[in-house]
Amino acid sequence: MDPVAIVAIVLMAVYSLAAWFNLSYSVHQVNLALLARSKGRRIFQRRTTPWYPVVTIQLPVYNERYVVERLIDQVCAIDWPKDRLEIQVLDDSDDDTTALIAGRTEQWQREGIDIKHVRRAARTGYKAGALAHATPGARGQFIAIFDADFLPPAGFLKALMPRFADEDVAVVQGRWGHLNEDYSLLTRLQALGLDTHFFVENRGRMAGQHFLNFNGTAGIWRKVAIDSAGGWNSDTLTEDLDLSYRAQLKGWKICFVPEVVCPAELPVILGAVKSQQFRWTKGAAESTRKLLGKVLRAPLPFRTKVHAFFHLTNSVVFVCMMLLAVLSIPVLWLKYHYADYDNWIALNASFFALTYFNLAFFYLQGYRASAAHRRSAYTFLPVYFLLICMALGIAVHNTIAVVEGFMGRKSPFVRTPKFNITGKSGGWRHVRYKARYLSVVTVLEVAMLGYFLFGAWLSWQHDDLLAIPFHLMQVTGFSMVLYYTVKTRG
């Protein structure tokens, strides 16, 4: 067989598989959006009489000098009987955060609050390890967890605890809000992604009675459910997703309450966004490797297995995005030199177009559901365009994370730095916890920018006006990433 034909067949197979996976994923997202809009929601029993079981609030902290005091003050002001509330500050810090915590806990102890400063000999297992270390000694029947950048409202426990009237409920999850959504374009794009996750994905999964996940913070666990599912494990970077699936495989349920909002600080520098994305995407791949087989073998409805498959493998989308991008120029070469492949290329182009049309519908639901927006589709389109471009721009970084996750290569839990920035004000250049170097990934991103500039030029040279927008989206995405990398590297 002609070597060119062999290469073309392999190229077509890989390209088509990536395009088909992303299209299938986008169809799944549309299904979640339709479920979220439907009236078929999972109804959980709710207590109507006062009920005040003992609750332990856990605050896992590592080097959070800028936000830890406001976190402790906020949590100590939660409206719950003092004799039925315990607060554990799980402090793994190795900087002056520890002294700040010690001072604040002593102050609140004098006010009659049962707050404990919990330290470990070593940061083994990172956040999961801290939770596993402290949970056996917690006196609460229920465990509420808040990361350092969250500010739970005073009525958080009173709003969510009644949902545990159903004895099968393991977790009640609140919705994340945003303290600094309007700080920059970077924070607005993150807010759209998170709003869509909560308003569309979580609502849709609950409406369809599919597996949900605890989002790591702003939620409450039933302690016995943690124990029955095997406890917190540190073998993935997404210990929340891992424990959620293990609990649901044991028959427990997760309840999402979108009307209860817990605001948090969005990362304002690209390095922080990347570290968060790396942890989420790699952890999802690790969880897929660990759990997908168990889910597919479990006695669950077929539709639940399908939704769980796409839920666990969502990080693969970045790998497929990267494959489609890198292979796009070889595909152009085939198109310009071998007319026999025109139909195949046209079919894959239709897959590509339909994928982004489906995702536009999906994100539009999240955009409109957010109280901060509720504007027309016309104001949504430029935001959606930039969101997709940014996703394309960080695809190199996230692809590395996914590949490492599936290969079983371990890496440390890299925290997302917070700087106590709210609203549109606040600076970060004077603070610690920010990267001061450019990584090898940055070099790859520069190379990809040049690669797609070449792709746009090649399309222009062949009067291929339909191919130019795709490459310009890539150029826009990698330009955005490089701009924010240089601007916010310290």
C-alpha positions in Angstrom: 0.0 0.0 0.0 1.1 3.5 -0.8 2.9 5.0 2.4 0.9 8.2 1.9 -2.4 6.2 2.0 -1.3 4.4 5.2 -0.5 7.7 6.9 -3.7 9.2 5.6 -5.8 6.3 7.0 -4.1 6.5 10.4 -4.6 10.3 10.4 -8.2 10.0 9.5 -8.9 7.4 12.1 -7.3 9.4 15.0 -8.9 12.6 13.8 -12.3 11.1 13.4 -12.2 9.4 16.8 -11.3 12.6 18.5 -14.0 14.5 16.7 -16.6 11.9 17.4 -15.7 11.8 21.1 -16.1 15.5 21.5 -19.3 15.5 19.6 -20.7 12.7 21.8 -19.6 14.6 24.9 -21.4 17.8 23.6 -24.6 15.8 23.0 -24.3 14.5 26.6 -24.0 18.1 27.8 -27.1 19.1 25.8 -28.9 16.3 27.5 -27.9 17.6 30.9 -29.1 21.1 29.9 -32.5 19.7 28.9 -32.7 17.7 32.1 -31.8 20.9 34.1 -34.7 22.7 32.4 -37.2 20.0 32.9 -39.5 19.5 35.9 -38.3 16.0 36.5 -36.1 16.7 39.5 -35.1 14.3 42.2 -37.1 15.2 45.3 -35.5 14.8 48.7 -37.5 14.7 51.9 -37.0 17.8 54.0 -37.4 18.3 57.7 -39.9 20.9 58.7 -39.2 20.9 62.5 -36.1 22.3 64.1 -33.2 19.8 64.2 -29.8 20.5 65.5 -27.5 17.5 65.4 -23.8 18.0 66.2 -21.9 19.3 63.2 -18.2 19.5 62.7 -16.9 22.1 60.3 -13.5 21.3 58.8 -11.3 24.0 57.2 -8.4 22.3 55.3 -5.6 25.0 55.1 -2.2 25.2 53.6 -0.3 28.5 53.5 -3.3 30.8 53.3 -1.9 33.9 55.1 -4.2 36.3 53.1 -7.5 34.7 53.7 -7.4 32.3 56.7 -8.4 34.9 59.3 -11.5 36.0 57.3 -12.4 32.4 56.8 -12.2 31.6 60.6 -14.2 34.7 61.5 -16.9 33.9 58.9 -17.2 30.3 60.1 -17.3 31.2 63.7 -20.3 33.5 62.9 -22.4 30.6 61.5 -25.8 30.4 63.1 -25.9 27.1 64.9 -26.1 26.2 68.6 -22.7 26.6 70.1 -22.9 23.3 72.0 -23.6 21.4 68.8 -20.9 23.0 66.7 -17.3 22.0 66.4 -14.7 23.7 64.1 -11.5 22.0 63.1 -8.8 24.1 61.3 -6.7 21.5 59.5 -3.5 23.3 59.2 -0.6 21.9 57.1 1.1 25.2 56.6 4.8 25.8 56.7 4.7 29.6 56.8 3.3 32.3 59.1 -0.3 31.1 58.4 0.1 28.8 61.4 0.7 31.8 63.7 -2.3 33.6 62.3 -4.5 30.5 62.9 -3.3 30.1 66.4 -4.1 33.7 67.3 -7.5 33.6 65.7 -8.5 30.2 67.3 -7.5 31.4 70.7 -9.5 34.5 70.3 -12.7 32.6 69.3 -12.1 30.0 72.0 -12.4 32.8 74.6 -15.8 33.7 73.0 -17.0 30.2 73.8 -16.6 28.6 70.3 -15.4 25.0 70.1 -12.6 25.6 67.6 -9.5 23.4 67.4 -6.2 24.0 65.6 -5.3 20.6 64.2 -1.7 20.0 63.1 0.1 17.0 61.6 3.7 15.9 61.7 3.8 15.7 57.9 1.6 16.8 54.9 1.0 13.2 53.9 -1.8 12.8 51.4 -2.3 16.6 51.2 -6.0 17.7 51.6 -7.3 14.1 51.6 -4.7 13.2 54.1 -5.7 16.1 56.4 -9.4 15.2 56.2 -8.7 11.5 56.8 -6.5 12.5 59.8 -9.1 14.7 61.5 -12.4 13.0 60.7 -12.1 10.0 63.1 -11.8 12.5 66.0 -14.6 14.8 64.9 -17.5 14.7 67.3 -20.1 15.8 64.7 -22.5 13.4 63.0 -22.2 15.6 60.0 -19.0 17.2 58.5 -19.2 20.5 56.7 -16.1 21.4 54.6 -15.0 24.8 53.4 -11.8 25.6 51.5 -9.8 28.7 52.5 -11.2 31.0 49.8 -14.9 30.5 50.7 -17.1 32.6 53.0 -20.1 30.6 54.0 -23.2 32.6 54.9 -24.5 32.6 58.5 -27.5 30.5 57.6 -25.6 27.9 55.6 -26.1 25.0 58.0 -29.8 25.8 58.7 -30.5 25.9 55.0 -28.8 22.6 54.1 -29.2 20.4 57.1 -32.9 19.7 56.7 -32.1 17.8 53.5 -30.6 15.0 55.6 -34.1 14.0 56.6 -33.7 11.3 53.9 -31.5 8.7 55.5 -29.9 7.8 52.2 -28.4 11.2 51.6 -24.7 11.2 52.1 -24.0 14.8 50.9 -25.8 18.0 50.6 -24.0 20.4 48.3 -24.4 24.1 48.0 -23.6 26.3 45.0 -20.4 28.3 44.6 -20.8 32.0 44.3 -18.1 34.5 43.2 -16.6 37.3 45.3 -14.6 38.8 42.4 -16.3 37.8 39.2 -15.9 41.3 37.6 -12.2 41.6 38.5 -11.0 40.8 35.0 -11.9 38.9 31.8 -10.1 35.9 33.3 -12.4 35.8 36.4 -15.5 36.3 34.2 -14.7 33.3 32.1 -14.1 31.2 35.1 -17.4 32.3 36.6 -19.3 31.3 33.4 -17.7 27.8 33.5 -18.5 27.3 37.2 -22.0 28.7 36.9 -22.7 26.3 34.1 -21.4 23.4 36.1 -23.7 24.1 39.0 -26.8 25.5 37.2 -26.7 23.0 34.4 -24.6 19.9 35.1 -25.4 19.5 38.8 -29.1 20.3 38.3 -29.3 18.0 35.2 -27.6 15.1 37.0 -30.0 15.4 39.9 -33.0 15.7 37.7 -32.0 12.6 35.8 -31.2 10.7 39.0 -27.6 10.2 37.8 -24.4 10.3 39.8 -23.3 13.7 41.2 -20.2 14.7 43.0 -19.3 16.6 46.1 -17.4 19.7 44.8 -14.7 19.6 47.5 -16.1 22.5 49.5 -19.3 24.3 50.4 -21.1 21.0 51.2 -21.9 18.7 54.2 -21.2 15.0 54.5 -22.9 12.5 56.7 -20.0 11.1 58.7 -21.2 7.5 58.6 -21.4 7.7 54.7 -17.7 8.7 54.6 -16.8 5.7 56.7 -19.0 3.2 54.8 -17.5 4.3 51.5 -14.0 3.7 52.7 -13.0 7.2 53.9 -10.9 9.9 52.3 -8.2 8.5 49.9 -5.2 10.4 48.6 -4.6 8.2 45.5 -6.2 10.8 43.2 -6.0 14.6 43.1 -9.8 14.8 43.2 -10.5 13.2 46.5 -14.0 14.7 46.4 -15.0 13.0 43.1 -13.4 9.7 44.2 -15.3 9.6 47.5 -18.6 10.7 45.9 -18.5 7.9 43.4 -17.5 5.3 46.0 -20.4 6.5 48.3 -23.0 6.4 45.5 -21.8 2.9 44.4 -22.7 1.9 48.0 -26.2 3.2 47.5 -25.8 6.7 49.0 -27.4 9.8 47.4 -26.1 13.3 46.8 -28.5 16.3 47.0 -27.6 19.6 45.3 -29.3 22.8 46.6 -28.6 25.6 44.1 -30.4 28.3 46.0 -27.9 28.1 48.9 -24.9 30.1 47.7 -21.4 30.1 49.3 -19.3 32.8 47.7 -15.6 32.3 47.0 -12.6 34.0 45.5 -11.8 33.2 41.9 -8.1 32.9 40.9 -6.9 36.2 39.4 -3.6 35.0 37.9 -3.2 32.5 35.2 -0.7 30.4 37.1 -3.3 29.8 39.8 -5.9 29.0 37.2 -3.6 26.5 35.6 -2.7 24.8 38.9 -6.4 24.4 39.6 -7.1 23.1 36.1 -4.2 20.7 36.3 -5.4 19.3 39.6 -9.0 18.9 38.3 -8.2 17.4 35.0 -5.5 15.0 36.2 -7.6 14.0 39.2 -10.5 13.3 36.9 -8.3 11.0 34.8 -7.0 9.3 37.9 -10.6 8.8 39.1 -11.6 7.4 35.7 -8.8 4.9 35.9 -9.8 3.9 39.4 -13.6 3.9 39.2 -14.9 3.6 35.7 -14.7 -0.2 35.6 -16.5 -0.4 38.9 -19.3 1.9 37.6 -19.7 -0.1 34.4 -19.9 -3.4 36.3 -22.3 -2.1 38.9 -26.1 -2.9 38.7 -27.1 0.6 37.6 -29.5 1.8 34.8 -27.8 2.0 31.4 -28.4 5.7 31.1 -26.8 6.3 34.5 -23.7 4.4 33.3 -23.6 6.6 30.2 -23.8 9.8 32.2 -21.2 8.5 34.6 -18.9 7.6 31.7 -18.9 11.1 30.3 -18.8 12.6 33.8 -15.6 10.7 34.7 -14.0 11.1 31.2 -14.7 14.8 30.8 -11.0 15.6 30.9 -10.4 13.5 27.8 -12.1 16.4 25.9 -8.8 18.4 26.3 -6.8 15.6 24.7 -9.2 15.4 21.8 -9.1 19.2 21.4 -5.3 19.0 21.3 -5.4 16.1 18.7 -7.9 18.0 16.5 -5.8 21.1 16.7 -2.4 19.5 16.0 -3.7 17.3 13.2 -5.7 20.1 11.6 -2.7 21.2 9.4 -1.9 17.7 8.1 -5.6 17.4 7.3 -5.4 20.6 5.3 -2.5 19.1 3.4 -4.6 16.1 2.5 -7.4 18.3 1.5 -5.3 20.4 -0.8 -3.5 17.5 -2.4 -5.9 14.6 -2.4 -9.5 15.3 -3.5 -10.5 11.7 -2.5 -10.6 12.8 1.1 -13.0 15.7 0.6 -16.1 13.9 1.9 -14.3 12.6 4.9 -13.0 16.1 5.8 -16.4 17.6 5.2 -18.0 15.1 7.6 -15.5 15.8 10.3 -16.0 19.5 9.8 -19.7 19.0 10.4 -18.8 17.1 13.6 -16.7 20.1 14.7 -19.4 22.7 14.0 -22.1 20.7 15.7 -19.9 20.2 18.8 -19.5 23.9 19.3 -23.1 24.6 18.5 -24.1 22.1 21.2 -21.7 23.5 23.7 -23.1 27.0 23.0 -26.5 25.8 23.9 -25.1 24.2 27.1 -23.2 27.3 28.3 -26.1 29.6 27.3 -28.2 27.9 30.0 -25.6 28.6 32.6 -25.1 32.2 31.5 -28.9 32.9 31.6 -29.4 31.1 35.0 -26.8 33.2 36.8 -28.4 36.1 38.6 -25.4 38.2 37.5 -26.4 37.9 33.8 -29.8 36.9 32.5 -29.1 38.9 29.4 -29.7 38.1 25.8 -27.9 35.5 23.6 -26.2 38.4 21.8 -24.2 39.4 24.9 -23.4 35.7 25.5 -21.8 35.0 22.1 -18.6 37.0 22.6 -18.1 35.6 26.1 -18.7 32.1 24.8 -16.2 32.7 22.0 -13.5 33.8 24.4 -14.3 30.9 26.8 -13.7 28.4 24.0 -10.6 30.2 22.9 -9.2 30.1 26.4 -10.0 26.4 26.6 -8.1 25.8 23.4 -5.2 27.9 24.8 -4.8 25.8 27.9 -5.3 22.5 26.1 -1.6 21.8 26.0 -1.3 22.2 29.8 -4.4 20.1 30.5 -3.5 17.4 28.0 -0.3 16.8 29.9 -2.3 16.5 33.1 -4.7 14.0 31.6 -2.0 11.8 30.1 -0.1 11.8 33.4 -3.4 10.8 35.2 -4.1 7.9 32.9 -0.4 6.8 33.1 -0.6 6.7 36.9 2.2 9.2 37.2 1.8 10.8 40.7 2.3 14.5 41.4 1.8 16.7 44.5 -1.4 18.5 45.3 -0.6 22.1 44.2 -2.8 24.6 46.0 -4.5 27.4 44.3 -3.2 30.7 45.9 -5.8 33.2 47.1 -5.0 36.9 47.8 -8.2 38.2 49.5 -9.4 40.0 46.4 -13.1 40.9 46.3 -15.1 42.9 43.7 -13.0 44.8 41.2 -10.4 46.0 43.6 -7.3 44.4 45.1 -3.8 43.7 43.9 -1.6 40.7 43.8 1.8 41.9 42.7 3.0 42.5 46.3 2.0 39.1 47.6 3.6 35.7 47.9 2.4 32.4 46.5 2.8 33.4 42.8 5.0 31.9 40.2 8.0 33.9 39.1 9.2 31.7 36.2 8.1 30.5 32.8 7.8 26.8 32.4 8.5 24.3 29.6 4.7 24.3 28.9 5.0 28.0 28.1 7.6 27.2 25.4 5.2 24.7 24.0 2.4 27.3 24.0 4.6 29.7 22.1 5.4 27.0 19.6 1.7 26.2 19.2 0.9 29.9 18.6 3.4 29.9 15.7 2.0 26.6 14.4 -1.5 27.9 14.2 -0.4 31.2 12.6 1.1 29.1 9.9 -2.2 27.1 9.7 -4.1 30.4 9.2 -1.6 31.5 6.5 -1.8 28.1 4.7 -5.6 28.3 4.6 -5.4 31.9 3.3 -3.0 30.8 0.6 -5.5 28.2 -0.6 -8.5 30.5 -0.3 -9.9 28.1 2.3 -12.1 30.6 4.1 -13.8 27.9 6.2 -10.6 26.7 7.7 -9.3 30.1 8.7 -11.6 30.8 11.7 -10.6 27.5 13.4 -6.9 28.5 13.3 -7.7 32.0 14.3 -9.5 30.7 17.4 -6.4 28.7 18.3 -4.2 31.8 17.7 -6.6 33.9 19.9 -6.5 31.2 22.7 -2.8 30.8 22.8 -2.3 34.6 22.6 -4.6 35.0 25.6 -2.7 32.4 27.6 0.7 33.9 26.8 -0.6 37.4 27.5 -1.9 36.4 31.0 1.2 34.3 31.6 3.5 37.2 31.1 1.2 39.7 32.8 0.6 37.7 36.0 3.9 35.8 36.5 5.2 38.2 39.1 
